[in-house]
Amino acid sequence: MRNIIVSYDKKRGIGAENDLLWLRDLPADLRHFREVTMGHAVIMGRKTYESIGKPLPGRQNIVISRQKYTVEGAIVVGSLEEAFSRVDPDKEVFVIGGGETFRSAVAYVDRIYATEVQETFSAAGIFFPQLDQATWKEVSREKHEADEKNKYGYDFVIYDRV
Ligand SMILES: NC(=O)c1ccc[n+]([C@@H]2O[C@H](COP(=O)([O-])OP(=O)(O)OC[C@H]3O[C@@H](n4cnc5c(N)ncnc54)[C@H](OP(=O)(O)O)[C@@H]3O)[C@@H](O)[C@H]2O)c1
C-alpha cells in the first residue's frame, strides 16, 4: 500500500526554512510517525533528507533527487516513479515529505495519514495541497487536546482515496 504521512497546521503549513514548525512541541506526533512508519519503507525529497540528516532507523530509506547524490544507508533515485519501484515487496511505503515531494505524491497514494495541528504558524512557507473532496474521504479522526507535553491540540486523521 502507498501512503503519505504528513503534519500540517490550520492553514496546511508544513515547514519553514527546512525545519518543522513544532518540532519539539509535539512529541506525540513524532511518536505517531515512528509507530506508523516503523518496519516499512519511507520516500523523501532530498531537502527533507538533509533536514533529518541521517537515514531513519528500522526503515528502508529512499531519497529522490535530480542531482548525482549519494547517501550511505539510503537508496537515491531520480524520480518518484522509480522510488516506488524500489520499495521492498514485503513493505508498505510512506512518502514523508516535504512540500514538493508531497505535491507530486498525492496522485500516487491510496491513503494519507495527516496530523492536523490546531494552530496557525505564521512562519510557514511550505504547504500541503488541498485534497479534492470528490477523491478523498476522511475515514478516521482521533482528537487530542494540548497537554503538559504537547503544546498544541492535534488530530490524527486518515483519508482514503474513494
Ligand atoms: N510537516 C511535515 O509533515 C513535513 C514532512 C517533511 C518535511 N517537511 C518540511 O518540508 C520542507 C522541505 O520541503 P521542500 O518542498 O522544500 O523539499 P523536499 O520535497 O523535501 O525536497 C525537494 C527536493 O527533492 C527532489 N525532488 C523533488 N521532487 C522530485 C522528483 N519528482 N524527481 C526527482 N527529485 C525530486 C529535488 O532534489 P534535488 O534538488 O537534489 O534535485 C528537490 O529539490 C522542510 O521545511 C521540512 O521541514 C515537513
The ligand as a MOL file (V3000), in Angstrom:
LIG
                    3D

  0  0  0     0  0            999 V3000
M  V30 BEGIN CTAB
M  V30 COUNTS 48 52 0 0 0
M  V30 BEGIN ATOM
M  V30 1 N 5.2140 18.6850 8.3840 0
M  V30 2 C 5.6030 17.6150 7.7140 0
M  V30 3 O 4.9320 16.5740 7.7250 0
M  V30 4 C 6.8810 17.6590 6.9540 0
M  V30 5 C 7.4470 16.4660 6.4800 0
M  V30 6 C 8.6470 16.5350 5.7650 0
M  V30 7 C 9.2280 17.7670 5.5140 0
M  V30 8 N 8.6560 18.8870 5.9940 0 CHG=1
M  V30 9 C 9.2520 20.2040 5.7050 0
M  V30 10 O 9.2180 20.4090 4.2990 0
M  V30 11 C 10.2930 21.2560 3.9470 0
M  V30 12 C 11.0640 20.6430 2.7810 0
M  V30 13 O 10.1870 20.5610 1.6470 0
M  V30 14 P 10.6330 21.0590 0.1940 0
M  V30 15 O 9.4120 21.1770 -0.6580 0
M  V30 16 O 11.4830 22.2660 0.3600 0 CHG=-1
M  V30 17 O 11.6080 19.9080 -0.3090 0
M  V30 18 P 11.5330 18.3000 -0.4380 0
M  V30 19 O 10.2580 17.8970 -1.1180 0
M  V30 20 O 11.8680 17.6620 0.8520 0
M  V30 21 O 12.7840 18.0660 -1.3810 0
M  V30 22 C 12.8180 18.6810 -2.6470 0
M  V30 23 C 13.9320 18.0470 -3.4340 0
M  V30 24 O 13.6340 16.6790 -3.6900 0
M  V30 25 C 13.9900 16.3470 -5.0210 0
M  V30 26 N 12.7660 16.0760 -5.7820 0
M  V30 27 C 11.5150 16.5190 -5.5250 0
M  V30 28 N 10.6380 16.0290 -6.4180 0
M  V30 29 C 11.3660 15.2650 -7.2700 0
M  V30 30 C 11.0360 14.4930 -8.3950 0
M  V30 31 N 9.7590 14.4080 -8.8450 0
M  V30 32 N 12.0200 13.8270 -9.0300 0
M  V30 33 C 13.2960 13.8870 -8.5740 0
M  V30 34 N 13.6760 14.6040 -7.4940 0
M  V30 35 C 12.7230 15.2950 -6.8640 0
M  V30 36 C 14.7710 17.5250 -5.5430 0
M  V30 37 O 16.0990 17.3280 -5.0760 0
M  V30 38 P 17.4080 17.9590 -5.8140 0
M  V30 39 O 17.3400 19.4180 -5.5490 0
M  V30 40 O 18.5470 17.2780 -5.1160 0
M  V30 41 O 17.2950 17.5950 -7.2600 0
M  V30 42 C 14.1110 18.6790 -4.8030 0
M  V30 43 O 14.9220 19.8440 -4.7230 0
M  V30 44 C 11.1010 21.4540 5.2090 0
M  V30 45 O 10.7040 22.6810 5.8340 0
M  V30 46 C 10.7130 20.3030 6.0800 0
M  V30 47 O 10.8800 20.5750 7.4580 0
M  V30 48 C 7.5010 18.8610 6.7000 0
M  V30 END ATOM
M  V30 BEGIN BOND
M  V30 1 1 1 2
M  V30 2 2 2 3
M  V30 3 1 2 4
M  V30 4 1 4 5
M  V30 5 2 4 48
M  V30 6 2 5 6
M  V30 7 1 6 7
M  V30 8 2 7 8
M  V30 9 1 8 9
M  V30 10 1 8 48
M  V30 11 1 9 10
M  V30 12 1 9 46
M  V30 13 1 10 11
M  V30 14 1 11 12
M  V30 15 1 11 44
M  V30 16 1 12 13
M  V30 17 1 13 14
M  V30 18 2 14 15
M  V30 19 1 14 16
M  V30 20 1 14 17
M  V30 21 1 17 18
M  V30 22 2 18 19
M  V30 23 1 18 20
M  V30 24 1 18 21
M  V30 25 1 21 22
M  V30 26 1 22 23
M  V30 27 1 23 24
M  V30 28 1 23 42
M  V30 29 1 24 25
M  V30 30 1 25 26
M  V30 31 1 25 36
M  V30 32 1 26 27
M  V30 33 1 26 35
M  V30 34 2 27 28
M  V30 35 1 28 29
M  V30 36 1 29 30
M  V30 37 2 29 35
M  V30 38 1 30 31
M  V30 39 2 30 32
M  V30 40 1 32 33
M  V30 41 2 33 34
M  V30 42 1 34 35
M  V30 43 1 36 37
M  V30 44 1 36 42
M  V30 45 1 37 38
M  V30 46 2 38 39
M  V30 47 1 38 40
M  V30 48 1 38 41
M  V30 49 1 42 43
M  V30 50 1 44 45
M  V30 51 1 44 46
M  V30 52 1 46 47
M  V30 END BOND
M  V30 END CTAB
M  END
